[in-house]
């Protein structure tokens, strides 16, 4: 980052002209009894298809069954699918957007300072400044540095946050508009919509990119779901490399245990990573999944969920266990 860019984006006196727009103003629904803080659990995976959402929705069901105040947040805003299993009643839909620059061509002098200030190359200057809205992160730096006052901002909707409930489970999900390339602002809006108290389960997007970081960065604990296959091990390694620099405490859930070898367990032992639970491979679970049903009544699956729930609750910070 150039000195000019750094100064533009960190100017202490700058106030965003649309301070309320990028902060979703959802009146978060309250579910269960608010007996004080519990904790935030992010459930992530290095790749898609390992059973991350399966673990997240079924763990939410187990916690609700035991009387815990629990809310499920589907942060996989590009392809949310937790609703298929929890079947929530959606009670509120709120648009989410970011402010993007609009150039007044009668004032623009094509000096190029806005393009220089933009870290994301969302502005190029030809005869006048040209904006690429899909690349804009809404930081407002271009407006701040424009000496001609030629830049204003207008909101651009990128998706919606839907809130509701699934029985006793608070339910929040984001839906990114088709064609939108940038999901972290919507993920942050989903997280801001949560109620205080109880257990919050964040169902993270698959992979190890920016959306995952936006989801897990402030979680009390992260459960990495993997499978005992070569691809599962490779992507678990990548997920661990992502989580460790974030200084989040984490453990591993082995899904479909028994289909492969002991490479996952050996890796966890070598890296001093706790294995929180092992979910056995069971055709009944696959059949329930294909029907969009919860699996917390299948004995082997339920035993693993009970073990996972006990481990997770013990891993939350002391004040969150009160």
Buried (B, 14 or more C-beta within 10 A) or exposed (E): EEEEBEBBBEEEEBEBBBEEBBEBEBEBBBBBEEEEBBBBBBBBBBBEEBBBBBBBBBBBBBBBEEEBBBBBBBBBBBEBEBBEBBEBEBEBEBBBBBBBBEBBEEEBEBBEBBBBBBBEEBBEBEEBBEBEBBBBBBBBBBBBBBEBEBBBBEBBEBBBBBBBBBBBBBBBBBBBBEEBEBBBBBBBBBBBBBBEBBBBBBBBBBBBEEBBBBBBBEBBBBBBBBBBBEEBBEBBBEBBEBBEEBEBEBBBBBBBBEEBEEBBBEBBEEEEBEBBBBBBBBEEBEEBBEEEBBBBEBEBBBBBBBBBBEBBBEBBEEEBEE
